[in-house]
Amino acid sequence: MRSKGDEMKKDHPGQAAAQLPRREFIKKSGAVAGAAALATGTLLQPAEGWAQTLSGMDSAEARTLLQMCRDVYPHDGLPVAAYQAVVQSFDGAAAKDPALAQMIAEGIRDLNAVARKRNGKDYAAIASENQRVAVLEASQGSPLFQKVRGDMITGIYNNPDVWPLLGYEGPSAHLGGYLKRGFDDISWL
């Protein structure tokens, strides 16, 4: 005996997509959106330069900060634009706060000094992620590292455009929480 769902799948093949589980839909739609942005060339890679207007730092500082942000919070599935938005907020804050601008400039200068000592080139020019991470580990006590580490938490994870790419559906309190919305399928709770 065929069920109604089987009939729909056989008789209406276009409706099979409507039966895609919500989590899968979100995951796949985020991946498709990211791939589309990459395919159209709308995202800027760190090595290509800095396309946005800067007012608190120069483009070399912005590129270094962008690479640092990507190395401190590595999400290979996130587009570069998500990290650029965070660097853009650093730039805006540095334009308003000369002490912050100086801390960023000095921090990048010190980071590059460690990178040159270990690898013979500036931090952003190091191709190996492992070598860049080693430079960051050596610099993790610096004010710049601590600032980036702290600000990236909200800079990346509070961005609603990033949520689908990370599999997060957004706040749920206004919907009554997650427990009764498909997250109650674990047997031990």
KOLFIKE-60605 format. One record per residue (C-alpha): chain; x, y, z. Coordinates in Angstrom, 1 decimal. Example, Ala and Ser with C-alpha at 12.3 -4.5 7.8 and 13.67 -1.06 7.14 Angstrom:
2
+----+--------+--------+--------+
: ch :      u :      v :      w :
+----+--------+--------+--------+
:  A :   12.3 :   -4.5 :    7.8 :
:  A :   13.7 :   -1.1 :    7.1 :
+----+--------+--------+--------+
This chain:
189
+----+--------+--------+--------+
: ch :      u :      v :      w :
+----+--------+--------+--------+
:  A :    0.0 :    0.0 :    0.0 :
:  A :    1.3 :    3.4 :   -1.0 :
:  A :    1.3 :    6.3 :    1.5 :
:  A :    0.2 :    9.7 :    0.5 :
:  A :    3.8 :   10.9 :    0.8 :
:  A :    4.9 :    8.2 :   -1.7 :
:  A :    2.2 :    9.4 :   -4.1 :
:  A :    3.4 :   12.9 :   -3.9 :
:  A :    7.0 :   11.9 :   -4.6 :
:  A :    6.0 :    9.8 :   -7.6 :
:  A :    3.3 :   12.0 :   -9.0 :
:  A :    4.8 :   15.4 :   -8.2 :
:  A :    8.6 :   15.2 :   -8.2 :
:  A :    9.0 :   19.0 :   -7.8 :
:  A :    7.4 :   18.7 :   -4.4 :
:  A :   10.1 :   16.5 :   -2.9 :
:  A :   12.1 :   19.7 :   -2.0 :
:  A :    9.2 :   20.7 :    0.3 :
:  A :    9.9 :   17.6 :    2.3 :
:  A :   13.6 :   18.6 :    2.9 :
:  A :   14.2 :   18.8 :    6.7 :
:  A :   14.5 :   22.4 :    8.0 :
:  A :   18.1 :   22.0 :    9.2 :
:  A :   19.2 :   20.5 :    5.8 :
:  A :   17.4 :   23.3 :    4.0 :
:  A :   19.2 :   26.0 :    6.0 :
:  A :   22.6 :   24.3 :    5.7 :
:  A :   22.2 :   23.8 :    1.9 :
:  A :   20.8 :   27.3 :    1.3 :
:  A :   23.7 :   28.9 :    3.2 :
:  A :   26.2 :   26.9 :    1.2 :
:  A :   24.6 :   27.8 :   -2.1 :
:  A :   24.5 :   31.5 :   -1.2 :
:  A :   28.2 :   31.4 :   -0.2 :
:  A :   29.1 :   29.5 :   -3.4 :
:  A :   27.1 :   32.0 :   -5.5 :
:  A :   28.9 :   34.9 :   -4.0 :
:  A :   32.3 :   33.3 :   -4.6 :
:  A :   31.3 :   32.3 :   -8.2 :
:  A :   30.3 :   35.9 :   -9.1 :
:  A :   33.5 :   37.3 :   -7.6 :
:  A :   31.7 :   39.6 :   -5.2 :
:  A :   33.9 :   38.5 :   -2.3 :
:  A :   37.4 :   39.9 :   -1.8 :
:  A :   40.2 :   37.5 :   -1.0 :
:  A :   42.8 :   38.8 :    1.5 :
:  A :   45.7 :   38.7 :   -0.9 :
:  A :   43.8 :   40.9 :   -3.5 :
:  A :   43.9 :   44.0 :   -1.4 :
:  A :   41.3 :   46.0 :    0.4 :
:  A :   38.3 :   47.3 :   -1.6 :
:  A :   36.5 :   49.3 :    1.1 :
:  A :   37.2 :   52.8 :    2.2 :
:  A :   39.3 :   53.0 :    5.3 :
:  A :   39.5 :   55.9 :    7.7 :
:  A :   41.3 :   54.6 :   10.8 :
:  A :   44.0 :   52.4 :    9.3 :
:  A :   45.8 :   51.8 :    6.0 :
:  A :   45.1 :   49.0 :    3.6 :
:  A :   48.2 :   47.0 :    4.7 :
:  A :   47.0 :   47.1 :    8.3 :
:  A :   43.5 :   46.1 :    7.2 :
:  A :   44.8 :   43.1 :    5.2 :
:  A :   46.9 :   42.0 :    8.2 :
:  A :   44.0 :   42.4 :   10.6 :
:  A :   41.7 :   40.5 :    8.1 :
:  A :   44.1 :   37.6 :    8.0 :
:  A :   44.5 :   37.7 :   11.7 :
:  A :   40.7 :   37.6 :   12.2 :
:  A :   40.4 :   34.6 :    9.9 :
:  A :   43.2 :   32.8 :   11.7 :
:  A :   41.9 :   33.5 :   15.2 :
:  A :   38.3 :   32.4 :   14.2 :
:  A :   38.7 :   30.1 :   11.3 :
:  A :   35.5 :   29.1 :    9.5 :
:  A :   36.4 :   27.9 :    6.1 :
:  A :   32.7 :   28.1 :    5.0 :
:  A :   32.4 :   31.8 :    5.8 :
:  A :   32.9 :   34.3 :    3.0 :
:  A :   35.7 :   36.8 :    3.4 :
:  A :   33.0 :   39.5 :    3.5 :
:  A :   32.0 :   38.4 :    7.0 :
:  A :   35.5 :   39.0 :    8.3 :
:  A :   35.8 :   42.2 :    6.3 :
:  A :   32.7 :   43.6 :    8.1 :
:  A :   34.5 :   43.1 :   11.4 :
:  A :   37.7 :   44.7 :   10.2 :
:  A :   35.6 :   47.6 :    8.9 :
:  A :   34.2 :   48.1 :   12.4 :
:  A :   37.7 :   48.1 :   13.8 :
:  A :   38.6 :   50.7 :   11.2 :
:  A :   35.6 :   52.9 :   12.2 :
:  A :   36.5 :   52.6 :   15.9 :
:  A :   40.1 :   53.4 :   15.2 :
:  A :   39.1 :   56.5 :   13.2 :
:  A :   37.3 :   57.8 :   16.3 :
:  A :   39.8 :   56.7 :   18.9 :
:  A :   43.5 :   57.6 :   18.3 :
:  A :   44.6 :   55.4 :   21.2 :
:  A :   42.9 :   52.4 :   19.5 :
:  A :   44.5 :   53.3 :   16.1 :
:  A :   47.9 :   53.5 :   17.7 :
:  A :   47.4 :   50.1 :   19.5 :
:  A :   46.4 :   48.5 :   16.2 :
:  A :   49.3 :   50.0 :   14.3 :
:  A :   51.8 :   49.0 :   17.1 :
:  A :   50.2 :   45.5 :   17.4 :
:  A :   50.5 :   44.9 :   13.7 :
:  A :   54.1 :   46.2 :   13.7 :
:  A :   54.9 :   43.8 :   16.6 :
:  A :   53.1 :   40.9 :   14.9 :
:  A :   55.0 :   41.4 :   11.7 :
:  A :   58.3 :   41.6 :   13.7 :
:  A :   57.6 :   38.2 :   15.2 :
:  A :   56.5 :   36.8 :   11.8 :
:  A :   59.7 :   38.1 :   10.1 :
:  A :   61.9 :   36.7 :   12.9 :
:  A :   60.2 :   33.2 :   12.5 :
:  A :   59.4 :   33.1 :    8.8 :
:  A :   61.3 :   36.0 :    7.0 :
:  A :   58.1 :   37.8 :    5.9 :
:  A :   55.2 :   39.8 :    7.3 :
:  A :   52.3 :   38.0 :    8.9 :
:  A :   49.8 :   38.4 :    6.1 :
:  A :   52.4 :   37.2 :    3.5 :
:  A :   52.9 :   33.8 :    5.2 :
:  A :   51.2 :   31.2 :    3.1 :
:  A :   51.1 :   28.5 :    5.7 :
:  A :   48.2 :   28.6 :    8.1 :
:  A :   50.2 :   26.6 :   10.6 :
:  A :   53.1 :   29.1 :   10.5 :
:  A :   50.7 :   32.0 :   11.0 :
:  A :   49.0 :   30.3 :   13.9 :
:  A :   52.5 :   29.8 :   15.5 :
:  A :   53.1 :   33.5 :   15.1 :
:  A :   49.7 :   34.2 :   16.8 :
:  A :   50.5 :   31.8 :   19.6 :
:  A :   53.7 :   33.7 :   20.2 :
:  A :   51.8 :   37.0 :   20.2 :
:  A :   48.7 :   35.9 :   22.1 :
:  A :   49.4 :   38.1 :   25.2 :
:  A :   49.5 :   41.3 :   23.1 :
:  A :   46.8 :   43.9 :   23.4 :
:  A :   46.0 :   43.5 :   19.7 :
:  A :   45.5 :   39.8 :   19.9 :
:  A :   43.3 :   40.2 :   23.0 :
:  A :   41.3 :   42.9 :   21.3 :
:  A :   40.8 :   40.9 :   18.1 :
:  A :   39.9 :   37.7 :   20.1 :
:  A :   37.3 :   39.6 :   22.2 :
:  A :   35.7 :   41.7 :   19.5 :
:  A :   35.5 :   38.8 :   16.9 :
:  A :   33.1 :   36.9 :   19.2 :
:  A :   30.4 :   39.4 :   18.7 :
:  A :   31.7 :   40.6 :   15.3 :
:  A :   31.2 :   37.2 :   13.7 :
:  A :   28.6 :   35.4 :   15.8 :
:  A :   26.2 :   38.4 :   16.2 :
:  A :   26.0 :   38.8 :   12.4 :
:  A :   22.6 :   37.5 :   11.2 :
:  A :   24.0 :   37.0 :    7.7 :
:  A :   26.5 :   34.5 :    9.1 :
:  A :   24.1 :   32.5 :   11.1 :
:  A :   22.8 :   30.2 :    8.3 :
:  A :   26.3 :   29.5 :    7.2 :
:  A :   27.1 :   28.2 :   10.8 :
:  A :   23.8 :   26.3 :   11.1 :
:  A :   22.3 :   28.7 :   13.7 :
:  A :   18.7 :   29.6 :   13.2 :
:  A :   18.8 :   32.7 :   15.2 :
:  A :   17.2 :   33.7 :   18.5 :
:  A :   14.3 :   31.5 :   19.6 :
:  A :   12.9 :   33.1 :   22.8 :
:  A :   10.1 :   34.8 :   20.9 :
:  A :    9.2 :   31.4 :   19.4 :
:  A :    9.1 :   29.6 :   22.8 :
:  A :   12.6 :   28.3 :   22.7 :
:  A :   14.2 :   25.4 :   20.8 :
:  A :   13.0 :   22.4 :   22.8 :
:  A :    9.7 :   22.0 :   21.1 :
:  A :   10.8 :   23.0 :   17.6 :
:  A :   12.8 :   20.0 :   16.4 :
:  A :   15.5 :   20.0 :   19.0 :
:  A :   13.7 :   17.7 :   21.3 :
:  A :   14.7 :   14.6 :   19.4 :
:  A :   17.4 :   13.5 :   21.8 :
:  A :   16.6 :   10.5 :   23.9 :
:  A :   18.6 :   11.4 :   27.1 :
:  A :   16.8 :   14.7 :   27.9 :
+----+--------+--------+--------+
